[in-house]
C-alpha cells in the first residue's frame, strides 16, 4: 500500500511540474524553433562535435525526425558537418556563427522566463527550491547514485584551503553569503591549523574529488564544537552528510567528550533536520547582519553525550 502511495505521489508531482515546464516552454520556444529543435541546438552546442546519432539517443528523438531537423538546420546555415577523422562514415555536427547566435538568444529567453517564474519567491523559498532540485538530480543520477566511490578521510596538506573554497563557493551560490562569511571560515580554519589539539577535520570525497567536510574542535576537556559541516549541493541524497556526521560524533565519543555544540543559521533546513535526527536541540538564537543584506538568525544546537 505504501509503495502504491509513493508511486502516486511521484506521478502527481510529475504532472504538476510538467505543467510548470510547459508554461515556460510556451514562452521560450516559439516558431521557428519549437521545443525539440531548441533542444537539438543546445545539445550540439554543448557537445561541440557530436554525431546526429548521439544527439538523437540522448534526447530520445525519432530517427526520421532527427534527420529532418539536421537537414533543415543545414539548409538554414545553423549547423555544418565535418567528417570524423576516426571514422570516415561519421559526420560531426557544429554550430555556425549564426547557430551560436540563435543558441545565445535561446539562453537569454530561457533565463528571462525562469527569472519571471522565481521573482516572487523569497530567498528562503528559492534556496529550498534549488536544494530540492539538486537532491532530485542527485538521486536519479546514475553516476552519483550507483557508480560513485564515496570515502571519508582525515584532512591532508592542501585540504584546508579547499574546504574554505568549498564553503565560499557553496554559500555564495546557494544563499548569497558575502566575503565576510568566507573570511570568518578562513579565520577559523587558520586557527585550527595552528592548534588542532583535541580535534580533527574530515573531508568527503566522491571519485577522488572533495565534495564536503566536517570538523570537531575542542572547546575544553569535556566540551567539543562541531564546525565546517558543508556538502556540495550536487551530492545531496547520497548519504554523505550522514557519514560525515557519524564520523564526527564517533570521534567525540572516542575522545570522551561529554557535550557537543554547533552554530548554524535558521535557513539551512537540510542541516537542521540532520541535527535534529542526531538528537541535537536548539538552545540559543541571535541575529547576524554581517553575511548577507538581510538579517540572519544564528542558532546554537547542543547534544549531551553524557546521557548516552
Legacy VTK file of the C-alpha trace (Angstrom):
# vtk DataFile Version 3.0
C-alpha trace
ASCII
DATASET POLYDATA
POINTS 308 float
0.000 0.000 0.000
2.828 2.359 0.904
4.583 1.540 -2.387
1.459 2.424 -4.384
1.112 5.706 -2.475
4.737 6.594 -3.224
4.210 5.938 -6.928
1.057 8.063 -6.983
2.833 10.924 -5.179
5.656 10.863 -7.727
3.177 10.839 -10.618
1.263 13.715 -9.029
4.460 15.776 -8.778
5.387 14.854 -12.353
2.028 16.093 -13.663
2.333 19.348 -11.741
5.928 20.044 -12.772
5.225 19.134 -16.392
2.583 21.872 -16.410
5.083 24.336 -14.936
7.676 23.494 -17.593
5.014 23.616 -20.298
4.161 27.207 -19.455
7.843 28.165 -19.616
8.325 26.316 -22.904
5.387 28.145 -24.470
7.051 31.462 -23.711
10.554 30.442 -24.778
10.259 28.022 -27.671
8.178 29.767 -30.285
8.453 29.395 -34.039
10.644 28.920 -35.931
12.344 26.843 -33.180
9.910 24.673 -31.211
10.994 22.778 -28.126
12.648 19.747 -29.763
14.619 21.829 -32.263
15.805 24.125 -29.471
16.996 21.092 -27.512
18.935 19.845 -30.553
20.628 23.238 -30.945
21.514 23.226 -27.245
22.901 19.679 -27.364
25.065 20.398 -30.422
26.428 23.491 -28.688
27.251 21.542 -25.524
28.888 18.608 -27.292
30.601 20.706 -29.998
31.415 17.949 -32.442
28.870 15.195 -31.965
27.057 12.898 -34.340
23.351 13.076 -35.103
23.006 9.599 -33.562
24.475 10.781 -30.246
22.067 13.714 -30.116
19.113 11.537 -31.099
19.847 8.903 -28.456
20.440 11.488 -25.731
17.196 13.341 -26.425
15.093 10.329 -27.410
14.160 11.671 -30.842
12.780 9.545 -33.669
15.417 8.748 -36.329
13.380 10.228 -39.191
12.530 13.385 -37.236
16.175 13.874 -36.316
17.188 13.518 -39.956
14.692 16.223 -40.973
15.934 18.563 -38.252
19.558 18.150 -39.341
18.630 18.757 -42.976
16.655 21.876 -42.055
19.487 23.249 -39.914
21.992 22.680 -42.713
19.809 24.468 -45.239
19.318 27.406 -42.878
23.079 27.607 -42.135
22.568 26.875 -38.441
24.946 23.901 -38.412
27.693 22.461 -40.563
29.087 18.930 -40.829
32.693 17.800 -40.649
33.850 14.288 -41.488
35.215 12.419 -38.482
38.942 11.664 -38.640
38.371 8.464 -36.624
35.509 7.094 -38.716
35.059 8.393 -42.273
31.447 7.168 -42.216
30.586 9.571 -39.400
29.959 13.300 -39.675
30.315 15.608 -36.671
27.885 18.464 -36.122
28.902 22.009 -35.187
27.016 25.278 -34.837
27.825 28.022 -37.296
28.255 31.598 -36.045
24.599 32.108 -36.928
23.730 28.967 -34.996
25.648 30.197 -31.941
23.730 33.478 -32.146
20.464 31.508 -32.117
21.648 29.470 -29.144
22.578 32.599 -27.187
19.143 34.060 -27.873
17.511 30.845 -26.618
19.556 31.048 -23.414
18.603 34.699 -22.869
14.924 33.915 -23.407
15.085 30.928 -21.076
16.838 32.928 -18.349
14.309 35.722 -18.649
11.283 33.453 -18.370
12.686 31.405 -15.482
13.576 34.699 -13.783
9.927 35.727 -14.055
8.860 32.411 -12.554
11.008 32.803 -9.423
10.918 36.581 -8.926
8.135 36.401 -6.336
9.929 33.767 -4.231
11.653 34.721 -1.017
15.360 33.953 -0.662
14.474 31.170 1.757
11.966 29.540 -0.608
14.349 29.924 -3.548
17.169 28.207 -1.660
14.773 25.395 -0.685
13.702 25.046 -4.328
17.293 24.839 -5.606
18.271 22.349 -2.910
15.258 20.149 -3.704
16.069 20.180 -7.415
19.683 19.265 -6.730
18.504 16.430 -4.492
16.237 15.017 -7.206
19.030 15.267 -9.767
21.488 13.582 -7.420
19.151 10.702 -6.555
18.375 9.904 -10.184
21.927 10.403 -11.423
23.427 7.011 -12.275
26.927 8.402 -11.936
26.359 9.698 -8.408
23.974 7.059 -7.107
25.370 3.818 -8.456
28.876 4.234 -9.794
30.486 6.713 -7.419
33.034 5.785 -4.794
32.434 7.760 -1.572
35.106 7.990 1.111
35.573 9.955 4.337
39.141 10.683 5.487
41.080 12.985 7.797
42.486 16.132 6.221
45.851 16.180 4.476
48.105 19.046 3.316
46.197 21.161 0.816
42.735 20.120 2.034
42.084 23.013 4.430
42.323 25.627 1.706
39.910 23.636 -0.413
37.463 23.364 2.498
37.443 27.175 2.702
36.933 27.361 -1.055
34.039 24.892 -0.863
32.324 26.959 1.836
32.772 30.239 -0.013
31.561 28.872 -3.332
28.608 26.885 -1.994
27.208 29.525 0.342
27.638 32.366 -2.158
25.940 30.368 -4.914
23.124 28.959 -2.796
22.417 31.667 -0.223
24.236 34.786 -1.406
26.670 34.920 1.542
29.353 37.555 1.050
33.074 37.919 1.660
32.711 38.374 5.416
31.398 34.833 5.714
34.344 33.468 3.735
36.715 35.467 5.941
35.001 34.022 9.041
35.508 30.481 7.714
39.142 31.052 6.712
39.973 32.706 10.052
38.639 29.716 11.976
40.409 27.218 9.746
43.689 29.090 10.110
43.384 28.948 13.903
42.593 25.228 13.645
45.756 24.591 11.606
47.848 26.332 14.270
46.298 24.285 17.067
44.162 21.228 16.294
44.631 19.541 19.690
41.531 17.623 20.704
40.017 17.867 17.234
40.139 16.691 13.666
38.809 17.670 10.257
37.437 15.204 7.721
36.679 15.599 4.036
34.239 13.606 1.933
35.463 12.524 -1.492
33.445 11.253 -4.444
35.665 9.555 -7.012
38.651 11.408 -5.536
37.029 14.874 -5.566
36.399 16.724 -2.294
32.676 17.486 -2.020
32.153 18.088 1.698
33.711 18.453 5.119
33.100 18.386 8.869
35.313 19.060 11.876
35.495 18.791 15.639
37.423 21.304 17.725
37.963 21.109 21.476
36.286 23.864 23.480
37.609 22.351 26.724
38.377 18.862 28.055
34.707 17.904 28.202
33.069 20.037 25.516
33.612 19.877 21.742
32.374 22.071 18.919
31.201 20.707 15.566
32.318 23.023 12.748
32.687 23.443 8.966
29.957 20.996 8.052
29.263 21.523 4.356
28.265 19.396 1.360
28.186 20.381 -2.294
24.509 20.541 -3.300
25.125 18.303 -6.297
25.816 15.396 -3.941
22.787 15.604 -1.680
20.778 12.429 -1.341
23.778 10.084 -1.322
24.038 9.723 2.458
27.304 11.685 2.591
26.051 14.146 5.201
25.059 11.261 7.449
28.501 9.651 7.058
30.238 12.904 7.926
28.059 13.427 10.995
28.606 9.888 12.276
32.362 10.212 11.749
32.473 13.393 13.818
30.279 12.091 16.640
32.188 8.801 16.815
35.391 10.819 17.251
33.770 12.766 20.117
32.863 9.557 21.890
36.350 8.144 21.400
37.825 11.322 22.909
35.344 11.024 25.808
33.735 14.398 25.225
30.577 14.763 27.281
28.975 17.547 25.262
28.965 18.792 21.647
27.582 22.073 20.328
27.459 23.815 16.967
26.391 27.107 15.426
24.300 27.288 12.258
21.689 29.609 10.708
17.960 29.062 10.526
17.764 28.966 6.705
19.868 25.780 6.470
16.896 23.463 6.725
18.583 20.278 5.469
21.376 20.633 8.038
18.918 21.484 10.843
16.920 18.363 10.007
20.083 16.264 10.319
20.968 17.858 13.659
17.516 17.009 14.993
17.892 13.458 13.713
21.047 13.074 15.803
19.293 14.488 18.903
20.797 17.965 18.922
18.448 20.539 20.443
18.140 24.251 19.696
19.348 26.206 22.734
20.137 29.764 21.624
19.374 32.290 18.866
20.986 35.598 17.899
20.820 37.955 14.880
23.592 38.190 12.290
23.809 41.204 9.920
27.274 40.528 8.503
26.944 37.819 5.875
24.009 38.856 3.662
21.974 42.013 3.086
19.154 40.864 5.367
19.346 39.700 8.962
20.089 36.023 9.557
19.221 34.133 12.709
22.199 32.228 14.089
21.300 29.182 16.144
23.204 27.166 18.710
22.416 23.453 18.866
23.609 21.195 21.702
23.993 17.442 22.217
24.675 15.897 25.621
26.810 12.772 25.138
26.970 12.067 28.874
23.351 10.865 28.762
24.116 8.084 26.271
LINES 1 309
308 0 1 2 3 4 5 6 7 8 9 10 11 12 13 14 15 16 17 18 19 20 21 22 23 24 25 26 27 28 29 30 31 32 33 34 35 36 37 38 39 40 41 42 43 44 45 46 47 48 49 50 51 52 53 54 55 56 57 58 59 60 61 62 63 64 65 66 67 68 69 70 71 72 73 74 75 76 77 78 79 80 81 82 83 84 85 86 87 88 89 90 91 92 93 94 95 96 97 98 99 100 101 102 103 104 105 106 107 108 109 110 111 112 113 114 115 116 117 118 119 120 121 122 123 124 125 126 127 128 129 130 131 132 133 134 135 136 137 138 139 140 141 142 143 144 145 146 147 148 149 150 151 152 153 154 155 156 157 158 159 160 161 162 163 164 165 166 167 168 169 170 171 172 173 174 175 176 177 178 179 180 181 182 183 184 185 186 187 188 189 190 191 192 193 194 195 196 197 198 199 200 201 202 203 204 205 206 207 208 209 210 211 212 213 214 215 216 217 218 219 220 221 222 223 224 225 226 227 228 229 230 231 232 233 234 235 236 237 238 239 240 241 242 243 244 245 246 247 248 249 250 251 252 253 254 255 256 257 258 259 260 261 262 263 264 265 266 267 268 269 270 271 272 273 274 275 276 277 278 279 280 281 282 283 284 285 286 287 288 289 290 291 292 293 294 295 296 297 298 299 300 301 302 303 304 305 306 307
